[in-house]
Amino acid sequence: MPRLLIVHHSPTPLVRTLTDAVVAGAHDDAIEGVEVVIRDALEATADDVLAADGYLLGTTANFGYMSGALKHFLDTIFLDAGGALSDDGSGTPGSGGRKPYGLWVHGRYDTTGAVRSVVSIVQALPWRRAADVLEVLGEVGEAERERAHELGATLAALLA
């Protein structure tokens, strides 16, 4: 059975609302045959990543960057998960299998730097972005929850 790994850092009620909607989408009744595994970013391991067929990542935007928790996760799993480094130590686009991933980011004022920071690392993994990045500023309303649900459902459906 294909496995979808959801790794998130959801320290606030607003971000938790988005995370809950993503998880609900991944568990949508219309999608069958996908195991959904949910891990806090500080608890997820390389073994979780290696056992998964697709990924959803969620983070806050903190001072123009992803959360420290998600950065720790990516640092921890990068090489074991097939991350590619160039001779100068920077990440280079991965060339292996192309497992799908999605990303959601919540920020109070801006998400640009947080999205860029995640994408710059993930592009060096053997993953491919399979959905538009969900960027949410400020309050989380019904429209944002629907988009988060759709993100979760999209990644799960790709694996079904």
PEQUI-V463642 format. One line per field, one symbol per residue. ss: DSSP state (H for helix, E for strand, - for the rest). phi: phi as a letter, one per 40 degrees, with the letter a starting at -180 (. if undefined). burial: # if it has 9 or more other C-alpha atoms within 8 Angstrom, else .. A space follows every 50 residues. Layout:
# PEQUI-V463642
ss->???
phi->???
burial->???
This chain:
# PEQUI-V463642
ss->-EEEEEEE----HHHHHHHHHHHHHH-------EEEEEEE-----HHHHH ---EEEEEEEEE--EE-HHHHHHHHHH-------E-----E-------EE EEEEEEE----HHHHHHHHHHH----EEE----EEEE----HHHHHHHHH HHHHHHHHH-
phi->.cbbcbbabbcbdcccccddcccccccddcbbgbcbbbbcdcbcbccdcc ccbaabbbaccbfgaccccccddccccdcccgcbbcccgccbdcbcdbcc ababbbbcbabdcccdccccccccbcbbcbacccbbbgcbbccccccccc cccccccccc
burial->.#########....#####.#######...#..#.#..####.###.##. .###########.####.######.###..#####.....####....## #######..##.######.##.######..#.#####..#...####### #######.##
